[in-house]
Amino acid sequence: MKRFTIIGAAILGLAACDPASTGGEAGQVLRDGTFGVATANNLGIQTGQISFARALNERFVQEVPTTVNFAFDSAVLDAEARAILDRQADWIRQFPEVRFRVYGHTDLVGSAAYNQRLGQRRAEAVVAYLASRGVSRSRLEAVVSFGETRPVVVTAEPERRNRRTVTEVSGFLQRHPTVLDGQYARIIHREYVASATRPLPPISVTRTQVTAD
């Protein structure tokens, strides 16, 4: 009887540590989502797709503003936001094999439910604008709203920096990019041609006067 008690306690202890025992998928802490996300994450890591997508996103962040901000209780894109999205669209069009995701955020004013919807409207406004600039909607993989849950500045007051959308690289349209028979090969070829045809900067020549002793 004592042996069964010990084994039962051990099983209960393992179950308490397993996210699946609480209604969640084991491994889902890697990324929020529905059933199958952990498996997809593991596959992406093993094939190299996730690491390449992260590297490409780092380049995107360095070369283009990824965030646009909004007026209070608004999903309207102002002139500054449109200018930033024009730059995003120009960059995105250079990589037709790549998918992007837009995340919508709000400040902490108002109810959580309302802010969830507002964040969604902001993300949808960005997706619509990018589409109007020649980016296929099929490449905007998902529109996600975090509402008020991820503020840049934690304050209950109206805060423009929290009222934003963020655009990120999320993956590729087809197979993982480590196989050079499809989308990734196009990226390599295009980057190679661009680097070979890019004009060199002008060379300045400085004349030095030589005098006799």
LUMNUNU-847485 format. One record per residue: x, y, z of N, C-alpha, C in turn. Coordinates in nm, 4 decimals. Layout:
[pt [X,Y,Z],[X,Y,Z],[X,Y,Z]]
...
//
This chain:
[pt [0.0836,-0.1207,0.0000],[0.0000,0.0000,0.0000],[0.0869,0.1254,0.0000]]
[pt [0.1942,0.1184,0.0765],[0.2832,0.2320,0.0861],[0.3516,0.2576,-0.0477]]
[pt [0.3866,0.1451,-0.1194],[0.4527,0.1578,-0.2486],[0.3632,0.2285,-0.3491]]
[pt [0.2348,0.1911,-0.3529],[0.1414,0.2547,-0.4451],[0.1231,0.4021,-0.4122]]
[pt [0.1253,0.4336,-0.2841],[0.1105,0.5736,-0.2423],[0.2257,0.6575,-0.2926]]
[pt [0.3478,0.6028,-0.2839],[0.4662,0.6764,-0.3285],[0.4633,0.6973,-0.4791]]
[pt [0.4280,0.5886,-0.5540],[0.4210,0.6003,-0.6996],[0.3151,0.7007,-0.7423]]
[pt [0.1987,0.6945,-0.6744],[0.0916,0.7888,-0.7070],[0.1334,0.9317,-0.6826]]
[pt [0.2047,0.9560,-0.5733],[0.2502,1.0911,-0.5428],[0.3486,1.1406,-0.6473]]
[pt [0.4358,1.0477,-0.6959],[0.5330,1.0867,-0.7982],[0.4636,1.1251,-0.9276]]
[pt [0.3610,1.0466,-0.9652],[0.2874,1.0777,-1.0880],[0.2179,1.2111,-1.0773]]
[pt [0.1580,1.2382,-0.9617],[0.0911,1.3667,-0.9422],[0.1905,1.4813,-0.9483]]
[pt [0.3122,1.4572,-0.8943],[0.4141,1.5618,-0.8977],[0.4562,1.5932,-1.0399]]
[pt [0.4724,1.4886,-1.1244],[0.5079,1.5116,-1.2642],[0.3969,1.5831,-1.3378]]
[pt [0.2733,1.5456,-1.3111],[0.1600,1.6100,-1.3766],[0.1522,1.7569,-1.3426]]
[pt [0.1881,1.7898,-1.2192],[0.1829,1.9307,-1.1784],[0.2854,2.0135,-1.2534]]
[pt [0.3981,1.9489,-1.2967],[0.5010,2.0208,-1.3688],[0.4739,2.0269,-1.5185]]
[pt [0.3817,1.9463,-1.5661],[0.3545,1.9372,-1.7095],[0.2499,2.0401,-1.7493]]
[pt [0.2826,2.1338,-1.8410],[0.1825,2.2337,-1.8833],[0.0569,2.1706,-1.9387]]
[pt [0.0713,2.0492,-1.9977],[-0.0467,1.9857,-2.0550],[-0.1480,1.9496,-1.9486]]
[pt [-0.0994,1.9260,-1.8233],[-0.1905,1.8874,-1.7166],[-0.2789,2.0027,-1.6736]]
[pt [-0.2399,2.1242,-1.7097],[-0.3195,2.2420,-1.6735],[-0.4058,2.2889,-1.7896]]
[pt [-0.4159,2.2039,-1.8910],[-0.4984,2.2405,-2.0054],[-0.4213,2.3006,-2.1189]]
[pt [-0.2877,2.3176,-2.1014],[-0.2054,2.3741,-2.2069],[-0.1207,2.2675,-2.2730]]
[pt [-0.0696,2.2983,-2.3890],[0.0130,2.2053,-2.4646],[0.1558,2.2084,-2.4114]]
[pt [0.2159,2.0913,-2.3923],[0.3541,2.0868,-2.3459],[0.4424,2.1609,-2.4442]]
[pt [0.5217,2.2541,-2.3942],[0.6100,2.3306,-2.4801],[0.5490,2.4577,-2.5346]]
[pt [0.4229,2.4847,-2.5040],[0.3596,2.6011,-2.5643],[0.4106,2.7321,-2.5074]]
[pt [0.4900,2.7251,-2.3987],[0.5462,2.8484,-2.3443],[0.6417,2.9139,-2.4430]]
[pt [0.6868,2.8398,-2.5445],[0.7744,2.8982,-2.6438],[0.7036,3.0059,-2.7243]]
[pt [0.5714,2.9892,-2.7396],[0.4956,3.0877,-2.8157],[0.3481,3.0639,-2.7907]]
[pt [0.2744,3.1692,-2.7655],[0.1311,3.1555,-2.7432],[0.0627,3.1075,-2.8704]]
[pt [-0.0434,3.0285,-2.8549],[-0.1148,2.9834,-2.9729],[-0.2008,2.8638,-2.9440]]
[pt [-0.2483,2.7993,-3.0463],[-0.3366,2.6862,-3.0314],[-0.2600,2.5567,-3.0487]]
[pt [-0.3334,2.4462,-3.0501],[-0.2720,2.3145,-3.0579],[-0.1819,2.3017,-3.1802]]
[pt [-0.0633,2.2437,-3.1612],[0.0292,2.2240,-3.2707],[0.1384,2.3275,-3.2804]]
[pt [0.1309,2.4346,-3.2025],[0.2297,2.5418,-3.2122],[0.3661,2.4936,-3.1661]]
[pt [0.3703,2.4167,-3.0562],[0.4991,2.3696,-3.0057],[0.5690,2.2804,-3.1069]]
[pt [0.4931,2.1921,-3.1721],[0.5506,2.1047,-3.2745],[0.6056,2.1860,-3.3905]]
[pt [0.5296,2.2848,-3.4343],[0.5743,2.3706,-3.5439],[0.7001,2.4472,-3.5040]]
[pt [0.7073,2.4920,-3.3776],[0.8240,2.5639,-3.3295],[0.9473,2.4742,-3.3313]]
[pt [0.9317,2.3507,-3.2838],[1.0440,2.2577,-3.2829],[1.0920,2.2271,-3.4245]]
[pt [0.9983,2.2069,-3.5170],[1.0337,2.1797,-3.6556],[1.1077,2.2979,-3.7167]]
[pt [1.0608,2.4186,-3.6867],[1.1256,2.5374,-3.7398],[1.2680,2.5521,-3.6909]]
[pt [1.2920,2.5171,-3.5647],[1.4272,2.5249,-3.5093],[1.5169,2.4201,-3.5741]]
[pt [1.4668,2.2974,-3.5881],[1.5470,2.1889,-3.6439],[1.5831,2.2129,-3.7898]]
[pt [1.4944,2.2734,-3.8668],[1.5205,2.2957,-4.0096],[1.5955,2.4255,-4.0366]]
[pt [1.6069,2.5097,-3.9374],[1.6768,2.6359,-3.9554],[1.5883,2.7511,-3.9966]]
[pt [1.4583,2.7260,-4.0168],[1.3703,2.8323,-4.0635],[1.3568,2.9432,-3.9600]]
[pt [1.3428,2.9052,-3.8337],[1.3208,3.0062,-3.7305],[1.4448,3.0939,-3.7139]]
[pt [1.5639,3.0333,-3.7135],[1.6851,3.1125,-3.6950],[1.7044,3.2100,-3.8111]]
[pt [1.6736,3.1671,-3.9345],[1.6883,3.2571,-4.0477],[1.5835,3.3672,-4.0423]]
[pt [1.4614,3.3319,-4.0036],[1.3567,3.4336,-3.9923],[1.3946,3.5377,-3.8871]]
[pt [1.4531,3.4918,-3.7767],[1.4954,3.5861,-3.6723],[1.6059,3.6775,-3.7239]]
[pt [1.7007,3.6209,-3.7980],[1.8093,3.7021,-3.8530],[1.7545,3.8052,-3.9508]]
[pt [1.6584,3.7635,-4.0335],[1.5988,3.8567,-4.1288],[1.5195,3.9643,-4.0561]]
[pt [1.4534,3.9268,-3.9467],[1.3783,4.0262,-3.8700],[1.4724,4.1269,-3.8046]]
[pt [1.5889,4.0806,-3.7585],[1.6867,4.1730,-3.7014],[1.7307,4.2752,-3.8062]]
[pt [1.7472,4.2291,-3.9293],[1.7825,4.3213,-4.0368],[1.6686,4.4187,-4.0634]]
[pt [1.5455,4.3689,-4.0638],[1.4277,4.4533,-4.0833],[1.4229,4.5631,-3.9777]]
[pt [1.4465,4.5263,-3.8522],[1.4435,4.6219,-3.7412],[1.5520,4.7277,-3.7580]]
[pt [1.6693,4.6871,-3.8072],[1.7800,4.7806,-3.8222],[1.7589,4.8781,-3.9370]]
[pt [1.6902,4.8333,-4.0424],[1.6809,4.9139,-4.1634],[1.5517,4.9927,-4.1778]]
[pt [1.4484,4.9538,-4.1032],[1.3164,5.0151,-4.1210],[1.2514,5.0371,-3.9845]]
[pt [1.1835,5.1503,-3.9624],[1.1032,5.1643,-3.8399],[0.9900,5.0610,-3.8415]]
[pt [0.9800,4.9811,-3.7391],[0.8801,4.8736,-3.7367],[0.7543,4.9099,-3.6592]]
[pt [0.7542,5.0255,-3.5935],[0.6424,5.0650,-3.5078],[0.5768,5.1919,-3.5596]]
[pt [0.4432,5.1926,-3.5593],[0.3697,5.3165,-3.5850],[0.2786,5.3423,-3.4653]]
[pt [0.2541,5.4694,-3.4368],[0.1739,5.5081,-3.3210],[0.0428,5.5720,-3.3638]]
[pt [-0.0507,5.5775,-3.2692],[-0.1865,5.6226,-3.2990],[-0.2306,5.7275,-3.1969]]
[pt [-0.3268,5.8091,-3.2392],[-0.3912,5.9024,-3.1481],[-0.4788,5.8249,-3.0495]]
[pt [-0.5196,5.8916,-2.9434],[-0.5999,5.8275,-2.8399],[-0.7318,5.7755,-2.8970]]
[pt [-0.7645,5.6496,-2.8660],[-0.8904,5.5870,-2.9060],[-0.9112,5.5942,-3.0571]]
[pt [-0.8052,5.5713,-3.1332],[-0.8138,5.5849,-3.2784],[-0.7347,5.4741,-3.3466]]
[pt [-0.7825,5.4340,-3.4642],[-0.7089,5.3409,-3.5494],[-0.6769,5.4072,-3.6830]]
[pt [-0.6811,5.5412,-3.6856],[-0.6542,5.6170,-3.8076],[-0.5036,5.6377,-3.8217]]
[pt [-0.4511,5.6130,-3.9407],[-0.3092,5.6315,-3.9678],[-0.2831,5.7781,-4.0032]]
[pt [-0.2010,5.8447,-3.9236],[-0.1685,5.9828,-3.9549],[-0.0540,5.9873,-4.0566]]
[pt [-0.0106,6.1068,-4.0915],[0.0916,6.1231,-4.1958],[0.2225,6.0554,-4.1566]]
[pt [0.2604,6.0661,-4.0302],[0.3845,6.0031,-3.9844],[0.3755,5.8512,-3.9955]]
[pt [0.2616,5.7950,-3.9556],[0.2422,5.6499,-3.9639],[0.2472,5.6038,-4.1095]]
[pt [0.1829,5.6778,-4.1987],[0.1823,5.6391,-4.3396],[0.3225,5.6442,-4.3997]]
[pt [0.4011,5.7428,-4.3582],[0.5386,5.7524,-4.4080],[0.6212,5.6320,-4.3625]]
[pt [0.6027,5.5909,-4.2388],[0.6740,5.4727,-4.1882],[0.6295,5.3474,-4.2618]]
[pt [0.4997,5.3336,-4.2838],[0.4488,5.2157,-4.3532],[0.4921,5.2126,-4.4997]]
[pt [0.5107,5.3291,-4.5611],[0.5655,5.3327,-4.6965],[0.7046,5.2697,-4.6978]]
[pt [0.7848,5.3013,-4.5976],[0.9190,5.2434,-4.5887],[0.9107,5.0935,-4.5617]]
[pt [0.8181,5.0528,-4.4751],[0.8003,4.9100,-4.4513],[0.7617,4.8375,-4.5801]]
[pt [0.6672,4.8938,-4.6539],[0.6213,4.8298,-4.7771],[0.7348,4.8180,-4.8785]]
[pt [0.8179,4.9214,-4.8904],[0.9310,4.9164,-4.9823],[1.0242,4.8014,-4.9456]]
[pt [1.0498,4.7849,-4.8169],[1.1395,4.6779,-4.7702],[1.0743,4.5419,-4.7916]]
[pt [0.9476,4.5292,-4.7573],[0.8773,4.4010,-4.7671],[0.8702,4.3537,-4.9119]]
[pt [0.8514,4.4464,-5.0054],[0.8412,4.4077,-5.1462],[0.9713,4.3492,-5.1999]]
[pt [1.0825,4.3774,-5.1349],[1.2100,4.3216,-5.1778],[1.2226,4.1728,-5.1443]]
[pt [1.1359,4.1242,-5.0548],[1.1435,3.9852,-5.0104],[1.0071,3.9184,-5.0287]]
[pt [0.9695,3.8883,-5.1531],[0.8357,3.8333,-5.1793],[0.8161,3.6924,-5.1242]]
[pt [0.9232,3.6291,-5.0735],[0.9099,3.4946,-5.0194],[0.8768,3.4954,-4.8696]]
[pt [0.8777,3.6136,-4.8101],[0.8724,3.6231,-4.6642],[0.7350,3.6684,-4.6161]]
[pt [0.6917,3.6118,-4.5051],[0.5663,3.6516,-4.4406],[0.5942,3.7483,-4.3268]]
[pt [0.4935,3.8285,-4.2978],[0.5041,3.9266,-4.1895],[0.3783,3.9191,-4.1037]]
[pt [0.3939,3.9577,-3.9775],[0.2804,3.9614,-3.8861],[0.2736,4.1010,-3.8245]]
[pt [0.1536,4.1516,-3.8071],[0.1331,4.2841,-3.7480],[0.0655,4.2671,-3.6127]]
[pt [0.1241,4.3266,-3.5098],[0.0709,4.3188,-3.3743],[0.0115,4.4536,-3.3350]]
[pt [-0.1112,4.4530,-3.2852],[-0.1765,4.5757,-3.2414],[-0.1727,4.5896,-3.0897]]
[pt [-0.1497,4.7125,-3.0424],[-0.1410,4.7400,-2.8984],[-0.2204,4.8663,-2.8647]]
[pt [-0.2545,4.8805,-2.7371],[-0.3225,5.0005,-2.6880],[-0.2578,5.0454,-2.5574]]
[pt [-0.2998,5.1627,-2.5090],[-0.2587,5.2000,-2.3738],[-0.3555,5.1372,-2.2744]]
[pt [-0.3431,5.1719,-2.1476],[-0.4189,5.1042,-2.0430],[-0.5489,5.1744,-2.0079]]
[pt [-0.5877,5.2750,-2.0841],[-0.7121,5.3453,-2.0591],[-0.8266,5.2674,-2.1237]]
[pt [-0.9333,5.2415,-2.0480],[-1.0469,5.1672,-2.1022],[-1.0449,5.0213,-2.0604]]
[pt [-1.1498,4.9484,-2.0948],[-1.1622,4.8086,-2.0541],[-1.0719,4.7202,-2.1398]]
[pt [-1.0376,4.6043,-2.0852],[-0.9520,4.5108,-2.1576],[-1.0192,4.4632,-2.2861]]
[pt [-1.1496,4.4373,-2.2799],[-1.2215,4.3893,-2.3978],[-1.2218,4.4950,-2.5081]]
[pt [-1.2471,4.6194,-2.4704],[-1.2484,4.7269,-2.5707],[-1.1100,4.7438,-2.6321]]
[pt [-1.0059,4.7395,-2.5475],[-0.8708,4.7572,-2.5977],[-0.8270,4.6415,-2.6872]]
[pt [-0.8783,4.5231,-2.6597],[-0.8483,4.4098,-2.7482],[-0.9012,4.4372,-2.8891]]
[pt [-1.0240,4.4878,-2.8959],[-1.0833,4.5195,-3.0260],[-1.0113,4.6361,-3.0930]]
[pt [-0.9720,4.7355,-3.0132],[-0.9027,4.8514,-3.0682],[-0.7666,4.8107,-3.1243]]
[pt [-0.6953,4.7248,-3.0526],[-0.5678,4.6758,-3.1033],[-0.5844,4.6017,-3.2350]]
[pt [-0.6941,4.5262,-3.2453],[-0.7229,4.4548,-3.3698],[-0.7491,4.5529,-3.4842]]
[pt [-0.8260,4.6568,-3.4573],[-0.8554,4.7562,-3.5607],[-0.7274,4.8250,-3.6082]]
[pt [-0.6378,4.8538,-3.5168],[-0.5118,4.9179,-3.5542],[-0.4275,4.8260,-3.6419]]
[pt [-0.4198,4.6988,-3.6040],[-0.3440,4.6034,-3.6850],[-0.4063,4.5887,-3.8236]]
[pt [-0.5386,4.5842,-3.8284],[-0.6079,4.5719,-3.9580],[-0.5852,4.6960,-4.0444]]
[pt [-0.5775,4.8130,-3.9821],[-0.5518,4.9355,-4.0582],[-0.4136,4.9310,-4.1225]]
[pt [-0.3164,4.8785,-4.0495],[-0.1807,4.8674,-4.1035],[-0.1764,4.7666,-4.2172]]
[pt [-0.2418,4.6517,-4.1987],[-0.2459,4.5498,-4.3037],[-0.3100,4.6069,-4.4303]]
[pt [-0.4196,4.6784,-4.4142],[-0.4879,4.7370,-4.5303],[-0.3977,4.8366,-4.6021]]
[pt [-0.3241,4.9160,-4.5260],[-0.2371,5.0153,-4.5891],[-0.1221,4.9471,-4.6626]]
[pt [-0.0589,4.8477,-4.5996],[0.0499,4.7756,-4.6665],[0.0001,4.7095,-4.7949]]
[pt [-0.1216,4.6552,-4.7895],[-0.1800,4.5934,-4.9091],[-0.2003,4.6973,-5.0194]]
[pt [-0.2379,4.8191,-4.9799],[-0.2580,4.9251,-5.0784],[-0.1273,4.9704,-5.1412]]
[pt [-0.0153,4.9333,-5.0791],[0.1168,4.9684,-5.1311],[0.1834,4.8494,-5.2008]]
[pt [0.1023,4.7512,-5.2386],[0.1540,4.6434,-5.3215],[0.1999,4.5195,-5.2497]]
[pt [0.1740,4.5082,-5.1188],[0.2093,4.3876,-5.0446],[0.0896,4.2933,-5.0446]]
[pt [0.1083,4.1714,-5.0914],[-0.0019,4.0754,-5.0964],[-0.0507,4.0417,-4.9563]]
[pt [-0.1811,4.0381,-4.9383],[-0.2375,4.0028,-4.8080],[-0.2012,3.8609,-4.7668]]
[pt [-0.1727,3.7748,-4.8639],[-0.1335,3.6379,-4.8302],[0.0001,3.6335,-4.7581]]
[pt [0.0772,3.7397,-4.7704],[0.2070,3.7465,-4.7026],[0.1961,3.8057,-4.5633]]
[pt [0.0847,3.8674,-4.5326],[0.0603,3.9183,-4.3979],[-0.0089,3.8058,-4.3222]]
[pt [0.0714,3.7188,-4.2665],[0.0265,3.5888,-4.2190],[-0.0848,3.5964,-4.1156]]
[pt [-0.0771,3.6916,-4.0266],[-0.1781,3.7009,-3.9215],[-0.1843,3.8437,-3.8698]]
[pt [-0.2979,3.8796,-3.8185],[-0.3164,4.0080,-3.7522],[-0.3489,3.9774,-3.6066]]
[pt [-0.2644,4.0229,-3.5165],[-0.2750,3.9861,-3.3759],[-0.2941,4.1102,-3.2909]]
[pt [-0.3837,4.1026,-3.1936],[-0.4031,4.2123,-3.1001],[-0.3610,4.1690,-2.9601]]
[pt [-0.2691,4.2420,-2.9005],[-0.2334,4.2218,-2.7608],[-0.3073,4.3197,-2.6698]]
[pt [-0.3860,4.4085,-2.7310],[-0.4622,4.5031,-2.6508],[-0.3721,4.5826,-2.5584]]
[pt [-0.4086,4.5846,-2.4304],[-0.3342,4.6630,-2.3318],[-0.2334,4.5789,-2.2545]]
[pt [-0.2109,4.4534,-2.2945],[-0.1349,4.3599,-2.2117],[0.0163,4.3772,-2.2191]]
[pt [0.0664,4.4498,-2.3199],[0.2116,4.4632,-2.3349],[0.2518,4.6091,-2.3542]]
[pt [0.2339,4.6907,-2.2527],[0.2665,4.8327,-2.2671],[0.4172,4.8558,-2.2726]]
[pt [0.4583,4.9562,-2.3472],[0.5972,5.0010,-2.3458],[0.6246,5.0766,-2.2168]]
[pt [0.5275,5.1605,-2.1775],[0.5355,5.2377,-2.0530],[0.4171,5.1962,-1.9661]]
[pt [0.4449,5.1465,-1.8474],[0.3380,5.1002,-1.7591],[0.2789,5.2202,-1.6866]]
[pt [0.1650,5.2654,-1.7339],[0.0949,5.3776,-1.6725],[-0.0536,5.3673,-1.7052]]
[pt [-0.1366,5.4089,-1.6112],[-0.2808,5.4090,-1.6342],[-0.3254,5.5312,-1.7124]]
[pt [-0.2335,5.6248,-1.7331],[-0.2658,5.7469,-1.8064],[-0.2545,5.7226,-1.9583]]
[pt [-0.3175,5.8070,-2.0385],[-0.3000,5.7957,-2.1840],[-0.1522,5.8065,-2.2208]]
[pt [-0.1039,5.7153,-2.3023],[0.0385,5.7115,-2.3375],[0.0537,5.6729,-2.4843]]
[pt [0.0998,5.7681,-2.5660],[0.1094,5.7464,-2.7105],[0.2020,5.6300,-2.7441]]
[pt [0.3111,5.6129,-2.6704],[0.4046,5.5057,-2.7029],[0.3421,5.3677,-2.6893]]
[pt [0.2375,5.3558,-2.6080],[0.1682,5.2273,-2.5946],[0.0665,5.2046,-2.7066]]
[pt [0.0220,5.3116,-2.7692],[-0.0798,5.3014,-2.8752],[-0.0073,5.2807,-3.0072]]
[pt [0.0129,5.1546,-3.0452],[0.1045,5.1263,-3.1543],[0.0707,4.9951,-3.2244]]
[pt [0.1324,4.9770,-3.3403],[0.1411,4.8452,-3.4026],[0.2880,4.8169,-3.4271]]
[pt [0.3225,4.6887,-3.4302],[0.4591,4.6460,-3.4572],[0.4542,4.5417,-3.5687]]
[pt [0.5359,4.5608,-3.6711],[0.5442,4.4671,-3.7827],[0.6698,4.3826,-3.7670]]
[pt [0.6564,4.2506,-3.7848],[0.7707,4.1606,-3.7689],[0.7719,4.0555,-3.8790]]
[pt [0.8922,4.0056,-3.9098],[0.9057,3.8881,-3.9960],[0.8532,3.7677,-3.9195]]
[pt [0.7694,3.6858,-3.9840],[0.7123,3.5701,-3.9131],[0.7480,3.4368,-3.9775]]
[pt [0.7969,3.4354,-4.1013],[0.8304,3.3082,-4.1627],[0.8360,3.3190,-4.3139]]
[pt [0.8179,3.2048,-4.3788],[0.8317,3.1968,-4.5235],[0.7063,3.1361,-4.5851]]
[pt [0.6870,3.1652,-4.7116],[0.5641,3.1239,-4.7773],[0.5565,2.9735,-4.7986]]
[pt [0.6706,2.9091,-4.8247],[0.6664,2.7665,-4.8518],[0.7651,2.6932,-4.7632]]
[pt [0.8539,2.6136,-4.8232],[0.9436,2.5295,-4.7458],[1.0462,2.6120,-4.6703]]
[pt [1.1141,2.5467,-4.5756],[1.2130,2.6186,-4.4963],[1.3280,2.6639,-4.5862]]
[pt [1.3935,2.7735,-4.5516],[1.4868,2.8389,-4.6433],[1.6236,2.7742,-4.6503]]
[pt [1.6487,2.6648,-4.5757],[1.7801,2.6041,-4.5803],[1.7956,2.5133,-4.7004]]
[pt [1.6891,2.4888,-4.7761],[1.6952,2.4064,-4.8964],[1.7041,2.4990,-5.0169]]
[pt [1.8132,2.4904,-5.0906],[1.8366,2.5860,-5.1977],[1.7684,2.5421,-5.3271]]
[pt [1.6407,2.5159,-5.3220],[1.5689,2.4797,-5.4438],[1.4422,2.5618,-5.4607]]
[pt [1.4288,2.6681,-5.3859],[1.3038,2.7429,-5.3923],[1.3211,2.8875,-5.3517]]
[pt [1.2428,2.9271,-5.2516],[1.2345,3.0678,-5.2155],[1.3667,3.1242,-5.1672]]
[pt [1.4375,3.0492,-5.0847],[1.5616,3.1018,-5.0276],[1.6658,3.1255,-5.1366]]
[pt [1.6690,3.0389,-5.2366],[1.7630,3.0569,-5.3470],[1.7381,3.1893,-5.4183]]
[pt [1.6118,3.2278,-5.4298],[1.5799,3.3557,-5.4937],[1.6369,3.4716,-5.4130]]
[pt [1.6263,3.4621,-5.2818],[1.6808,3.5684,-5.1966],[1.8317,3.5796,-5.2164]]
[pt [1.9019,3.4668,-5.2133],[2.0470,3.4678,-5.2284],[2.0861,3.5275,-5.3634]]
[pt [2.0167,3.4830,-5.4699],[2.0495,3.5338,-5.6039],[2.0240,3.6831,-5.6140]]
[pt [1.9110,3.7277,-5.5606],[1.8783,3.8688,-5.5694],[1.9789,3.9539,-5.4918]]
[pt [2.0177,3.9098,-5.3717],[2.1141,3.9844,-5.2923],[2.2508,3.9864,-5.3612]]
[pt [2.2872,3.8752,-5.4244],[2.4155,3.8675,-5.4944],[2.4188,3.9647,-5.6116]]
[pt [2.3122,3.9651,-5.6917],[2.3062,4.0557,-5.8071],[2.3081,4.2004,-5.7606]]
[pt [2.2335,4.2295,-5.6538],[2.2293,4.3671,-5.6035],[2.3665,4.4134,-5.5578]]
[pt [2.4393,4.3253,-5.4899],[2.5723,4.3631,-5.4411],[2.6712,4.3814,-5.5559]]
[pt [2.6525,4.3046,-5.6655],[2.7444,4.3130,-5.7789],[2.7187,4.4353,-5.8656]]
[pt [2.5957,4.4842,-5.8665],[2.5596,4.5964,-5.9533],[2.5510,4.7287,-5.8784]]
[pt [2.5717,4.7244,-5.7472],[2.5641,4.8476,-5.6678],[2.6823,4.9368,-5.7032]]
[pt [2.6608,5.0650,-5.7373],[2.7723,5.1530,-5.7751],[2.8672,5.1764,-5.6583]]
[pt [2.9960,5.1828,-5.6905],[3.0972,5.2073,-5.5879],[3.1002,5.3558,-5.5532]]
[pt [3.1343,5.3885,-5.4292],[3.1438,5.5305,-5.3918],[3.2588,5.5963,-5.4665]]
[pt [3.2467,5.7252,-5.4951],[3.3544,5.7950,-5.5668],[3.4839,5.7959,-5.4875]]
[pt [3.5950,5.7865,-5.5587],[3.7275,5.7862,-5.4955],[3.7849,5.9266,-5.5045]]
[pt [3.8199,5.9804,-5.3918],[3.8802,6.1141,-5.3893],[4.0319,6.1022,-5.3910]]
[pt [4.0960,6.1836,-5.4759],[4.2421,6.1818,-5.4877],[4.2968,6.3133,-5.4344]]
[pt [4.3887,6.3043,-5.3435],[4.4497,6.4229,-5.2844],[4.5906,6.4402,-5.3408]]
[pt [4.6170,6.5559,-5.3986],[4.7478,6.5833,-5.4532],[4.8404,6.6325,-5.3428]]
[pt [4.9598,6.5796,-5.3458],[5.0608,6.6213,-5.2484],[5.1723,6.6944,-5.3211]]
[pt [5.2004,6.8162,-5.2787],[5.3055,6.8966,-5.3449],[5.4397,6.8579,-5.2890]]
[pt [5.5332,6.8268,-5.3751],[5.6695,6.7890,-5.3339],[5.7614,6.9048,-5.3627]]
[pt [5.8361,6.9468,-5.2642],[5.9333,7.0575,-5.2835],[6.0736,7.0052,-5.2619]]
[pt [6.1673,7.0664,-5.3301],[6.3077,7.0264,-5.3168],[6.3685,7.0916,-5.1939]]
[pt [6.4604,7.0214,-5.1308],[6.5313,7.0792,-5.0158],[6.6283,7.1858,-5.0629]]
//
